[in-house]
Amino acid sequence: MNSIRYLLVICLIPVMTTLLFSQPEKRTQTLRGRVIDQQTETPLIGASIFLIDSVKVNSRGTTSNADGYYKLENIPVGRVSIQVSYLGYKPVKIDRILLKSGKELVLDFELEPSVIQMSEIVVESGKEKPLNDMTTVSGRTFSVEET
């Protein structure tokens, strides 16, 4: 009788430690798609796709490849918010998309060009004028160190 109890305890110890210390599996999913220009339907290379997480401070993201495709992997299932931005285009934000564990989510984005009216930019050279006023091309003053 004591040997049966002893054998039962020895068999249950590995099972109990496995159950106690095992982590529940977090379900994740993949988000993929394409980013293109709304008017010309050409792919936007290097567009930024961010997963906005209100719980965590850090957000995850990726960029689109040469064909405009992107892929975000290992995203926890549930409601997620996504922002897509590209220089010269209006950013697009989609809030609370339901990401399910059964099938990866495919989202294509069409970004609208953004026009920004700016003032003029003046570029001036910091070089000295040549000593000879008759030189129109390639006139340059040399310092002692340069000679």
Long-range contacts (C-beta under 8 A, 24 or more apart in sequence): 26-76, 27-76, 27-77, 27-101, 28-73, 28-74, 28-75, 28-76, 28-77, 28-101, 29-75, 29-77, 29-99, 29-100, 29-101, 29-103, 29-104, 29-105, 30-71, 30-72, 30-73, 30-74, 30-75, 30-104, 30-105, 31-71, 31-72, 31-75, 31-80, 31-82, 31-99, 31-104, 31-105, 31-107, 32-69, 32-70, 32-71, 32-72, 32-104, 32-105, 32-106, 32-107, 33-69, 33-70, 33-106, 33-107, 33-108, 33-109, 34-64, 34-67, 34-68, 34-69, 34-70, 34-108, 34-109, 35-64, 35-68, 35-70, 35-84, 35-86, 35-108, 35-109, 35-111, 36-68, 36-108, 36-109, 36-110, 36-111, 37-89, 37-110, 37-111, 37-113, 38-110, 38-111, 38-112, 38-113, 39-112, 39-113, 41-110, 42-68, 43-67, 43-68, 43-69, 44-68, 44-86, 44-89, 44-111, 46-86, 47-84, 47-85, 47-86, 47-109, 47-111, 48-84, 48-85, 48-86, 49-82, 49-83, 49-84, 50-82, 50-83, 50-84, 50-85, 51-75, 51-80, 51-81, 51-82, 52-80, 52-81, 52-82, 52-83, 52-93, 53-80, 53-81, 54-81, 75-99, 77-101, 82-107, 84-109, 84-111, 86-111, 88-113, 88-114, 89-113, 89-114, 90-114
